[in-house]
Structure formats: structure tokens, C-alpha cells
Amino acid sequence: MASRTSEDERKQIVSMVRDFVRREVDPIAQTYDNEDIYPHELIPKMRDLGLFGITIPTEYGGMELDFTTFAMIFEEISKGWMSLSGIIGTHHVLSHIVSTYGTEEQKQRILPRMASGELRGGLALTEPEAGSDAQNISTVAKKEGEEYLINGRKMFISNGENGNVFALMAKTDPNSDPAHKGISCFIFEKPVEGFSVGQHIDKLGYRGIDTCELIFDDCRVGAENLVGGEEGKGFHHVMAGLETGRINVAARAVGVAQAAFDAAIEYSQRRKTFGKSISEHQAIQIKLADMASKIHAARLMVYDAADKKDSGERNDLETAMAKLFASEMCGEVAMEAMRIHGGVGYTKALPIERYYRDAPLMIIGEGTNEIMKLLIAKRLLQRHAI
């Protein structure tokens, strides 16, 4: 159960992040996104703000904020440039895994450096043949004395180039039935002999952050890096970590949608057609009303999921619902904002087209929305079993 952040502290932190986005992120976001530039110069500033230690316990150097504040931070960053939130997105999935399931030695060794931003984390889960079907990974970790010999490939890994520590899922028992009981999670810190970064993925949106292939070729990792010191628990560790990831992805969707709405409602009052502002046309007013209502609903769902996480209650249903609704809403709002802008919204002169390109990431990322629907249905049937 997470400690609750006071309302005054929450307002102060969110205001601080909002100021950072306005001063440092807004001026560069469009250029960096268009040219796919990694924002190296923003990392020290993010470290100074404590953004790498948002949810890490204070005893390990973090801020130990609650997940409602966590969601608000991701929303504010995403209003400016959603890609920037990716630098700390899977970082906090890893920190949650280590904080919750790691040994005390692992916590002492890893978390303070993650909190300071010395270590920047990622999640090495997805493979060329294993995306939504995470149990189908083929990366293998074979025990040899006090080490594991790891072989395999990971694909579409955020922070793959610029991150330096990963939650690595690998099969320690390839013959396990069911398959998930043979999967273990390792703390993988690079550089290590036998590890390399392969191809860099060129993407529709979510640009500026590196998304890469990771290659493990007879790569040796010490047994002290097995999360919790126990094999066969990795699938559970990572799935629990992804619940926090779904909160941050849903919050990103709210942030992008809010930015698109803000741009649309401002433009609608400046743009004139047929002798009056287009905001005076009922067709535009109906769009604005629908957009604002859906954003508000999504934000409340995100906060509800975050509150459940903070309370220690089971929250996989609420996080899946929030991620599903918020991401689909974001896609709709980004499109409506583009339609309100008309032709200029389709150009790179304004950030509207960037919001539209970024929206699908939230629909696909942290589990596709088709998987979310199956998870939601499964939990609902369990809850209402007769």
C-alpha cells in the first residue's frame, strides 16, 4: 500500500512539472519530434526534478509519491511532448518490480541509482514472435554455476539505446507447463559482454525516444540479479509492473487529448468562416462538448485506478478499463481536433498532427486494447460468477 501524497505537496509537484514543460519542453518538442532527436539535454533537468524517483521509496532515495500524483505528472509531461514521458515510463515499471519483489540487496544496489537517474530503466519483454502473448517468449536463461547464460532477442524496447538497466524476462525452464511458470525476471545492467543493441525502429509517432532491438548472445548475468532470488516468478513480477505501466499510459492519453482539445477550442474561437468564429457553429460546439466530456471521464477513470493501486486493492480491472477508455478516447479527440483545424491541422505547422500520430501508441502500448478487453471480461466474469 503506497503512502498518500498530501494535497499541498501534490499541487506543488504538478505545478513544478508544468513549469518545466512550459520552459524546457514546449519550445523544442515539435522540432525534436519531426527530426527524431533524443532530448539528452533534458535528462539532467529531469534528474534535478526527481522524476526518476517518483514512486521509489524514500529510504532508497526516491520521492515515494502516490500513483494519483504519478498519473498527474505523466499527464502534464504528455501535454507538452508525449515522447518525453517514455524516458521515465518503463523506468518506473522496473523500479516497481524491484521495490516490490526484489531482495534487500537488490533494492540497496539498484533503487538509489534509479532514483537519482544514474540508472535509466526499461522493460525487455517483447520479442519478434511474442508481443501480446508474453508467455511465448523464446529468450532463455540457462543456469551455469553462479551465473545465467542468456540467449535471445527483444524487440520494440523503449530506452533500448539510452537506458542502461532493464527488467529482462527469460525462460529458466523452457519445458514448463504452463509456460508462465518457467519464466524468470532478471535485473540486467549494461554493458555486458555478449549484449548489443540491434536495429533502431523508425516509428509513426512516439519519436525522439529510442525504440530498439536488444540482442543477447551468450550474455552472462550473475545469479544475484534474479529478481527476488527465485526462478519461475518473473511472469507475475512483470504483469504486476505493467499495471503501473497502464496507469502511466492512460495518463499519457489524457495528456495528449487535453493538449489536442486546448488547441482546438482556442483555434475555434480565432478561426472565422461565414462571418463568425467557427466556435459559434453548432457542429463545432457539439464536437467540443463531446471531446471535453470524454477527457473528463477518462481522467476520473485514471485517478480511480491510481487510487485503487495506492490502497493496495487488486486493481487489474480498473487499470485495464482506464487504459482502454483513455487511449481510445485520445484517438477520437486527436482526430476531432484535426477536423476542427481543417487543412492546417494536417500540416506540420501545428502540433495537431503530432497528437494524432502519438495517439495510437497508447492504444497499442502496455498491452493492446484487444487484450485489455479480454482481461476486463475475464475479471468481470470472475466477479459476477453464478
N, C-alpha and C positions, 0 to 999 in steps of 0.2 A: 504494500500500500504506500503510495507516494505521499510526501508531505505536501500540504496545501500552501500555495503561494498567496501572501496577503494581497488584498485588492490594491493597496497603495503601491506595493512593490511591483505588481503586475503592470499597472499603468505606467510606472516609471520605466520599466524594461521595454515595454512595447513602444513607448514614446522614443526611447533611445534608439531602437532598431528603425523606427520610422524616419528619424532624423538622419541616420546613417544611409538609408536607402535614398532619401532625397538628395543628400550631399554627394554621395560617392557612387551610387549605382545608376540613378536615373540619367546622369549625363553621358554614361558610356554604354548603356545597355543595348541600344539599337545598333551601334557600330560593332560592338563586340559580338553580338548575335549574328549580324549579317556576315561578318568576316570569320566567325567561328574561333574567336580568340579566348583563351583561358585567362581569367582575371587574376593573374598572380599577385598583382599589387594590392588586391583587396584582402588577401589572406591575413597579413599582419593586423589589419584593422578588425577583421572578424575575430582574430585571436584576442585582441585587446578588449573586445566587447564580451568575451566569454562565450561566444556562440558554439564553440566546440565542446563546451561542458554543460550545456543547458540542463540535461537530466541526470548527469553523473553526480553521485552523492558527494556532499561537501567534504567528507572525510578523505576523498580521493582527489580533491581539488576542483570539483565541479560546482555548479550553481544549485543543483537539485531542485529545479523548478517543476511545478506540476504540469501535467500534459495539456491542460487548458491554455496555460501560458505558452507552452511549447507550440501548440497549434496556432496561437495568435502570432507568434514570431514567424512561423513559416508563411502565414498569410501575408504579413507585411513585406517580407522579402520577395514573395512571388508577385506582389503588386508592381514591384519595380522591375524584376527580372527573374522569372521562374527558374532559369538555369542555375542561378546563384544558390538557390535553396538545395540544389543537388549536391553541393560540396559538403553540406552537413546532414543530408538525408540519410544515406546508408551508413554514414559515420555513427549516427545515433542508433541505428539498428544494431550495429556491432557493440556499441557501449552498453546497450540494454542487455544484450546476450551475456556479456562479461559481468556486468553488475549483478545480474540475476542468477546466473548459473556457473560463473567462474569460481575457481578456487581462490582462497585468500591470497595466495602467492600471485596468481594471475591478475587479480584486481590491483594489487600493490604495484605490479610490474607494468601494467598496461594503462589503467584508467587515468592516473595523473598525467601521463604524456598525451593521452587523448583529450583530456580536459583542457590542457594548455594549447592544443593544436599542433604540438610537435609531431604526434601521430595523427594522420588523417585517414579515416577508415572507409571501408567498402564492404560489399557483400558478394562473395564469389559463389554464386548459386547456379545461375542459368547456364545451360550448355546448348550446343547446336541442336541436340535432339531431346533436350529436357528443359522446357520452359514452364508451362502450367503444370505439367506432370513432373513435379520436382523429385518424386521417388525414382524416376527413371534416369538419374544421373549415372554417368559411366566413369567419372573420376574415382580412382582407387587409392587408398592409403594402406600400404602393407607394413605391418609392424616388423621391424628389424632391430632387436635389442632395445635401446632407449630412444630409437628414432622411428619415424614413419617415412616410407618411401612413397612419394606421391606422383602419380601419372594421370594426365587428363588435360582437358581444355575447357575453359569457361568463356562464355560469350555475352556480349552486351553488358559489360561490367562498368558501372559508373565509378569514376575516380580511379579507373584501372591504371592510368599512367601516373597521375599526380598524387594518388593515395599511396600510403605505404604500409597499411596493415588491413587485413581482411578477415571476415568470418568465412572460412573455407569449408564447404560441405563436400565430403568424400565418403566413399563406401569402405568401411573397415571389414565388412562381411558381405561380399558381393552375392553370396548364395542365400542370404537371409530371406525368409518368407514369413511375414510380409516384408517387403523390401525396405520400408522406412526404418525398421528396427536394426538394419545393418549400416545405417548412415551415422557418421560422427561429424562433429564440428570442431575445427581447429582455428586457433589464432595464428594467422600466417603473416609474418612481418618480413617485408623485403628490405634489402636484396638478399637472395639466397641462390646458391649455385643450382642450375637446372631450371630456374624460373625466368621467363621472358614475357614481355608484352608483345602480342601479335598485332593484327590489323586494328586500325582505328576506324570506327564506324561513322560514316557520314550520314547525318540524320535530317529529317524534315524539320523538326523543331528541337527544343532542348539543346540548343547549340551553345558553344563556348565551354561546356563541360565535357571532359573526355569520356568516351564510351568505347571500351576496348575488348579485345580478346586476350585472355590470360592463358599462358601455356606452361604446364608443369611436366617436366621431362626428367624423371629420376631425381626429383626435388626432395631433399631431406629436411624434415621438420622434427624438432625434439618432442618427445612424449609429454614434456611439461606444457606444451601448447594445446593439448587435447582439452577442450572446454569441460570443466568440471572433473577432469581426470577419469572419465568413464566413457567407454565406447557405446555406440548404439543409441545415444540420446540426442544426436545432432539435429535430426528432423524436428523434434519437439522444440529444441532451442531456437532454431531459425524460424519456425512457424510462429512462435510466441514473439520473436523480434519483429516479424512482419506485421503484427498487429499495431505496433508503434509506427511502422512504416506506412500503414494505411491511414493512420491519423494524419501523418505529415503530408501524404499525397492528397488526401481530401482537403486539407487546409490550403495546400498549394492551389487546388482547383478553385476554391473560394476566392483566393487572392487574385488569380488571373481573371476570373469572372468579374470581380469587383472593379479591377482596372479597366476591363472592357466596357463595363456599364458606365463608369465615371467618364470615360472618353466619349461614349455615345450620348449621354444626357447633356454633356457640355456642348458637343457638336450640334446636337439637335436644336439648341437654343441660338446658335450662331448662324447656322445654315438657313437661308431663306429660299423658298420656292413659292410661286404663285402669289407673291406679295406678302408672305408672312413666314415666320420661323417654322421649320418643319415640326417642332415640338407642339405646335398648335394643331397639327393634323391628327385626327383621332387614330389613324392607322399607326402612327409613331407612338402616341400615348399608350396604346394597348401593348405595344412591344415593350416599352419602358416599364409598365406595370408588371407584366409577366416576368421580365428579367429581374427586377428588384425583389419580387416575391420569392422567386426560386433561389436567389442568392441568400436571402434571409433564412429560408427553410434549411438550406444546405449548411449554413453557418451554425444554426442551432443543432443540427444533427452531429456536426463535428464536435461541438462542445459537449454534447451528451455522451458521445463515445469517449471523449477525453476524460470526462467526469467519472465514467464507469471504470476506466483504466486507473485513475487516481484512487478510487475507492477500493481497489483490489478485487472487484467483482469480475466474473467472467464477462468478457466484452467482445468476443469474436463476432457475434451477431451485429452489434451496434457499429463496430468499426467497418465491417463489410458493407452494411447499409449506407453509412456515411460516405465511404469511398465510392460506392456505386452511384448514389444520387448526386453527390457533389461533382464527380467527374463528368457524368452525362449532362448535368446542368451547365457545366463550364463549356462544353462543346456547343450547346444550344445558344448560350449567351454570347459566346465569341462570334458565332455566325450572325446572330441578330444585330450585334454591334457593327459588324461589317456591312450588313444590309442598310442600317441606318446611315452609315457613312457614304454609301453608294460607291462610285468608282474609286474615289480617293482611298477608301478603306482597303481596296485590293492592291494598293501600291505600297512600296516600302518607305514612302514619305512619312507615314504614321505607324505607330506600333500595333495597330489593329490586326494587321496580317500576322504579326508575331504571336499575338494572343491566340489567333486561330490555329497557327501551326503548333503551338505548345499544348493546346488542349488535349489532343489525342494521347499524349504521354500519360496523363492521369487516368485515361480510360484503359490503357494497356498495362501501365506500371503497377508493381506490387500486387500482381495477380490480375488477370484480365477481368473485365466486368461479367463475362460469361461465367467464369469461375466464382466470382462474388455471388452471382445469383444461385448457383448450386450450393454454395456454402450457406447462404441465407435460408434457402429452402430446407436444407438438412437440419439446421438448428431449429427452425420453426416447427418442423415435424417432430423433433425430439421434445420440444417444449409443449406441444399440443397433442402428444401421443394419447391414444384412447385404448 
